[in-house]
Amino acid sequence: MKKKLTGGTKGALVALLWKKPESPARNQLIQRALKGIYHDFETPHATPKINLVCELRDAGFEDLAKMTIDGEFDDEP
């Protein structure tokens, strides 16, 4: 069994996004993640992970979208 990443959307996701080629979409995803937009408990949105998957796919980061679906970036309260 693979070890789950730690840090959720503000830690693990942001770290992996920094490794992607720089682009406006990548930079916006990082900013939104650090603000808690995709965080399970800090976001004002009802479906932060669905929003994240859509935005990751739009940016061309299918690998990170799949990781999100698999629960790799689930946040702790």
N, C-alpha and C positions, 0 to 999 in steps of 0.2 A: 504494500500500500504506500502511495506517495505521501510525503509529508506536506501538510497544508501550509501555505504561506501565512505569515503573520503581518499584521499591520493594516489589514483591510484596504479600503479605498484611499485613505490618506497616507498609507505607508507602502505596502507592497505594490499597489497599482501605480502610484506615482513613481516609485523606483523603476518599474518596468517601462513606464512611458518615457522617462528620461533616456532610456537606452534606444528608443526609436529615433529615426531621423527627424531632425527639427522641421516643423511645419506649423502654420497657424493653427491647424486642427489639433495637433499634439499639444501645443502650448495652451490652447483653450481647455482641453481636457484636464491638463495638470492644474490649471488655475481653479477650475470648477471642483475638482477632487479635493484640493486643499481647502476650499471654502466649505466642504461638507455637502455639496449638492448631491453626491452619489452615496453618501453615508446612510446606513440603514436607520439610524436614530436621530441624526442631526438635520436631515433634509426637510424642506417644507413640502416636498413632492410625495405623492402617494406611492409611486412605483420607481424609486431611484435606480434599481438595478436594471429594469427594463429600459429606462431612459439611457443608462450607461451602455448597455449592449447595442442599442440603436446608434448611439453616437460613436462608439468604437467601430462599428461596421461602416458607418459613413466615412470615417477617417481611414479605413482600410486596415484596421487592426483586428482582423478576424480571430487571430490567436488569443488576444486579450478578451474579446467578446466571448469566446468559448470558455475561457478560464472563469469569467464572470458567471456564466450559466452554470458551470460546475461548482460554484460556491467558493472559489479561491479568494475572493475579495469581500467575503461576508464580514460585517463589522460587529464589534462587541459594544454593548451599551456603555 
